[in-house]
């Protein structure tokens, strides 16, 4: 069987199973134009594969091959292959994606052909692309250039694509190659959208600044009201509240008992002899007041003088 991939061809066959000795193989070829068998540099080999020489890499030649096995003096019959034409029977592999430039609405793709082109070769690239989402709708485009652009894409969206080569043998005869492995890229954001985002962020920041300024102004303008509403409500002490609910309760008596426990003070009225009548009137006024705890003394004459001299700061006050 002839195995050919991207116009690189070889003949492969199944090994002959024997119990003794190595089996040797010989391969011959002939073309459709010359009905004569020739060797292929694969004479008496142990491998079960023979690569085509450079001479047989003509794509439009019709090539027929044959192989036989040898074991010592024993030789098998020749086994011929089917006629092989490379441009019709080879398998064309997928192109290699060399580079992808991502934009907001397009993908610029550069590919390398799967095989070296010859004069007169015409290749077309079938590009299938789709949005990598729940939708599986695919779009297709064709181009003969190795640098092409996938257009009309959504921004900030993940797109996948595959590329397949079509080898045009004749106007009415084409050969499709294998599809490449899907590659996915996310489109970028456009300049207009980026500018919109910047303006939106600026407006939101400005709004927040204005909101803070207005809030601070209102707090300053109505700080008294805020202070009033933020204070806890006034509450009457519990013992007064109980008295107001029931005035017959002995609350005042308890207060009077507390007053009796206070420490007592001593009050002395000092008068000189010349104004003894005024002191007598003052004493009468003090005696008419309600009784208080402590002692009340009325001193006149020499007793008053002695009392004044006994005061610790009397001399200093007179000097000042």
Secondary structure, 3 states (H helix, E strand, C coil): CEEEECCEEEEECCCCCCCCCCCEEEEEEEECCCCCCEECCCCCECCCEEECCHHHCCCCCEEEEEEEEEECCEECCCEECCCEEHHHHCECCCCEEEEEEECCCCEEEEEECCCCCCCCCCEEEEEEEEECCCCCCEEEEEECCCEEEECCCCCCCEEEEEEEEEEEEECCEEEEEEECCCEEEECCCCHHHHHHHHHHHHHHHHHHHHHHHHHHHHHHHCHHHHHHHHCCCCCCCHHHHHHHHCCCCCHHHHHHHHHHCCCCEEEEEECCHHHHHHHHHHHHHHHHCCCCCEEEEEECHHHHHHHHHCCCCHHHHHHC
